[in-house]
Amino acid sequence: MNGIHDLGGMHGHGPVLAEVDEPYFHHEWERRAFSLFPALFVGGHFNVDEFRHAMERMEPAHYLQASYYEHWIHSFETMLLEKGVISAAELQGTAEPTRNPVAAPVLTLDMVPLVVQTGASARVDHAVAARFAVGDQIRAKNFNPTTHTRLPRYVRGKVGRIEADHGVFATPDTMAHGQGEQPQHVYSVSFTALELWGEARADKVYIDLWDSYLEEA
Amino acid sequence: MNHEHDHDHTEPPEEIELRVKALESLLLEKGLVDPAALEALIDTYEHKIGPRNGARVVAKAWADPLYKRRLLENATAAIAELGVSGVQGEDMLVVENTADIHNVTVCTLCSCYPWPTLGLPPIWYKSAPYRSRIVIDPRGVLAEFGLTIAADKEVRVWDSSAELRYLVLPERPAGTDGWSEEQLAELVTRDSMIGTGLPKSPDDAP
């Protein structure tokens, strides 16, 4: 979707303000919010693409005003409500919490070290043909789905070069909408500053793009 | 580049505090989360995982040419040799700064970041100013970090929009011949592995 999250190339957001010796968390609620992500992920309540898409659907002004972990909380609430894991009445405290009929897996203390050290790769062990090879000139497609995609606006319609083939990964555009992995190749694609911004400097952007985002150029 | 906390638009925190408490309490009552696991996750990412991991990787690459080759060819495996792996670092790539290329990383669409090697990201990395500007005006942003890149050097911005996570391998500072990996690691800053900084010089070492 052409959402507020797709920030690359925008002006007007002001200077980058870096905090010296920044702590990982500024408030206790941020610690709480952070810890819910791995717990709910392992619980199978969402995948990372659904998680991101729920943040992208935030009202734009709210997205810009809210801090990072507030985005997370918004996403958790949105997904858990949409999937019926919790009810609005339960969340508002107007109904007694009930146990769900189908028990979900729970991330327990003993599982934490292994989960942290292993994670969950989006790489898919699936033989899929690559449509492009290193050195190919390609064009990022000009498409504007209202659904989830990881093709940012600033590269759409631009001509770039395949720099590497990273192998086969699940496709976020389908994963975010319950339509399966649709495994395909992901490439590192370079775009010059001239192509992206009309500026003749030596600089490039390298971005990882799925096969279906690209066409021959 | 200091900033006051009140630029972060999140104060007063009461409403969000209550919101988080309500959600966490509900999930506990429904038996969907284990409170001991939540505490362990917080402790792990607040105290055990951070840029010292990445600094060990960089220092080893500086000291050991064979390790550096493995790191550039298969970063995930080479980083795992040091016992570093996992969530948001499942598929890693290391990009090397050279005399001709300066690398810098971003996630314009959200805030993807290599947690096992760098820890959780700082606020500025997740902020609209950094995500919007680093792709269109990398030299301007780097200058705000005190980094001026020569005009004949390429600035290569890596937008980690897919599931690969990036670590920058900075150039080894001059004047460090014969240094141990432990000594070298002291020179490696978080920002030098993001690309918004350079390693400390030997004169700044403790």
Interface residues (C-beta under 8 A of the other chain):
Chain A: H5 D6 L7 G8 G9 M10 H11 H13 G14 P15 V16 L17 A18 E19 V20 E22 Y24 F25 H26 H27 E28 W29 R31 R32 A33 F34 S35 L36 P38 A39 L40 G43 H45 R52 M55 L64 Q65 A66 S67 Y68 E70 I73 F76 E77 L80 V85 I86 E90 L91 Q92 G93 P97 T98 R99 N100 A103 A104 V106 L107 T108 L109 M111 V112 P113 V115 V116 Q117 T118 G119 A120 S121 A122 R123 R150 L151 P152 Y154 H166 F169 V186 S188 L196 W197 R201 A202 D203 K204 V205 Y206 I207 D208 L209 W210
Chain B: M1 N2 H3 H5 H7 D8 H9 T10 P13 I16 E17 R19 V20 K21 A22 L23 E24 L26 L27 E29 K30 G31 L32 V33 D34 A36 A37 L38 E39 A40 L41 I42 T44 Y45 E46 I49 G50 S85 G86 V87 Q88 G89 E90 D91 T108 L109 C110 S111 G119 L120 P122 I123 W124 K126 S127 A128 P129 Y130 R131 S132 R133 V135 I136 P138 R139 V141 E144 F145 A151 D152 K153 E154 V155 R156 V157 W158 D159 S160 S161 A162 E163 L164 T196
